[in-house]
Amino acid sequence: MSARDAMLSRLRKRKPATPLDREFYCSQEDYQVDLEMFWYRDWLFVGHDCEVLNAGDYLTVQVGEYPIVVVRDREGGLRAFHNSCRHRGSRICSAVHGTAPRLVCPYHQWTYQLDGRLIAARDMGSDFDKSQHGLKPVHCTSVGGYIWICVARVAPDFEPIRKHIEPYFLPHHMHDTKVAFESTIIEHANWKLVWENNRECYHCAVNHPELCRSFSEDPSITGVEGAAANPRLTSKWAHWESIGLPSKFHIASSGQYRTARMPLIDGKVSFTMAGNAAVRRPLSPSIKEPDVGTFIMFNYPSIWNHIMGDHATSFRMLPISATETQLTTKWLVHKDAVEGVDYDVKTLTEVWLATNEADRRVCQENQKGVMSPAYDPAPYSPVQENGVAQFIDWYASHLEERLTEGQLARKVGS
């Protein structure tokens, strides 16, 4: 039985509202299927418009086996390419961020314009056609200052995502920001365990004292059920929407992405140890109130975020192996905010640096326990872990659908 058929069989036998079988979190074969069914097919968040502001600015990212470069072209457009020279495959851009007038392979100096066209390839003979050897493009788009790519040959329609999330982003003027600080850590856990940890706050009181100074553990805020029945939330939403801030809980019918604006603990306006603003200069000049809660979004499989009145944080997840996940966190402030005057990096970052480190330890220990042959999980808490159950339901239903499509295609072709 192939790895795909084995996964499909296990999916069809899985217990509802219960963690997945051990192999889903530990098997290299299952991990490869995850890459092919999700990471190589879906739209992925990779960075921010402000990171590639000018012509020649680029950022790089590794999606499974695919090195990718995203670059701002000379006309101001965003482009993404496979970061692999068309000569003999060398990676062209190795830095995480950079600026270059052209993209030049360091191996044999094949040179590409910012639109991907090959313009120089020394000693290739008179019959060599440079026009046939440009960089291979990758689907790329931007919404609300967030950059997305898809490495699939045919990308899913991005417009439903754009239509859903753009109204929430626009009031915050994320195009007019800059990255004040960036942190990347490796969590020694399967990417699904990292997501499961993110989708609940059942663990927060003991593990995240810094975060709990300002963020509520209320399951109607941290999960996906009960928000509309919470009078504090509905009152806040009504007020925020009256001042032009889309706020209500909205989850896609597919379950893949969700938006909502959630209040912090009363009297707190930002994720700092004191709960006050970390940045004196607001993100958006059009938002006059200091307390606008936190706009939260997730989009499986690659991003969750927070946007408040004073700053934003984005969290980008990328899988490295069956038991390793890279998490990159970026803190964004107004583009004209001055470090040491408008904000202090320690104050800005200490809550999430501590929270990320605690989650790294939690997920690592979770992975070690799941790898035990004695692993036999209990059901999720219906009160505290409905968000985890929702993620697993999304994963399982989409994987089953995509594996079934592949199975049917093989039968038709046989």
Disulfide bonds with the S-S distance in Angstrom:
Cys201-Cys204 1.90
